[in-house]
Amino acid sequence: MQIKHPKLVLTRIPDSWAWMRSDLLARLLPFAVAYAAAYKLSSGASWLGLSPGNLGIQLVFAAIASPVMFVAAAAVQAWLTRRRGVLNVPDRARDAWFEASFYVVNGPVEEAFFRGLMQGGLTVFWSAPVGFLIATAVYVLYHRLGRWTWPDTAATALVGVPLGLAYWLLPGPASLLGVSIAHIAVTSGFLGPGPYLLKKLNLF
């Protein structure tokens, strides 16, 4: 039976900063250090994606994927929330923007680790399909470490699959540019700004 009126837990900047602070130290910093070490040890290998690639294609991909994935992520969050029965929602626009600023950091760092380091490295040592499959599976499953529910964890495949394919298949040298921009958009649709917009539109 569906829950028509889920509980919305309103959050403000101090609430968000409380989890962001630990997240930066426990998760994003180690990801960044691992990527930087790989970049240094490999003398800036191209498979790590630290280049603009084919800039035009990267920007076109980002321009198309970002709004589509934002809307899709917000829609999936609305669907999951009606079944979960509860959702954290920024109280005000400034609270939503504060969360979005964190995702501007989170997106590129996660892409560097999972797409650049993991998928790119596995592609070199095995093959592109193996790199895509393993990196995507690890990306999805690692969200369980943050105590996400299984449905929420499974929903991250909607990020991992298309962005993993884009990193593999977009023409030109491997680049984190397009996938990082799209990652910021999709995370902002699923958390923070997306739920805030859903609340403002009275969709809960």
C-alpha positions, 0 to 999 in steps of 0.5 A, a space after each residue: 500500500 502506497 503512502 500518499 503523504 510522506 513525512 518531510 524532515 526539513 533541514 537547514 545549513 547546520 544539519 547539512 554541514 554536520 554530515 558533509 563535514 564527516 563525508 568530506 574527510 571519510 569519503 571524498 578526501 580518500 577518493 581524491 588522494 587515491 586518484 592523485 596518487 594514480 595520476 602521479 604514479 602513471 605520469 598523468 595517464 590519459 585513461 584517468 580522464 583528466 583532460 577536456 577530451 573532445 570539448 564540444 562533444 563533452 559539453 553537448 553531452 552535459 547540456 543534454 544529460 544534465 536536465 534530463 537526469 535532474 528531472 529523472 532523479 527527482 521523479 525517482 526520488 518522489 516515487 521512492 519517498 511515497 514508499 519509504 514514507 520520509 524524506 529530508 528536504 531543505 527548508 529554504 532555497 539557501 539551504 538547497 543551494 548549500 547542498 548543491 554546492 557540496 554536490 559540485 565537489 562530490 560529483 567530480 570527485 566520485 567520477 574521478 575515482 569510479 570512472 577515471 581511476 577504477 573504470 579507466 584502470 580496469 579498461 587498460 588492464 582487462 577491457 572496456 566492458 569489464 571496466 564498465 561492469 565492475 566500476 558500475 557495480 562497485 559504484 552502486 553497491 558502495 552506497 550501502 556503506 552510507 546505510 542507504 536502503 536497497 531501493 535507494 542503492 539500486 536507484 544509483 544505477 540510474 547514475 552509474 550506468 549512463 555515466 559509465 557508458 558515456 565515459 567509455 563510448 563518447 568520441 575523443 580522449 577519455 574525459 571526466 568533464 561531461 560525466 562530472 557535470 551530469 553527476 552534479 545535476 543528477 545528485 542535485 535532482 535526487 537530494 537537496 534541490 530536487 526534493 526542495 523543488 518537489 515540495 515547492 510544487 506540492 508534489 508530495 
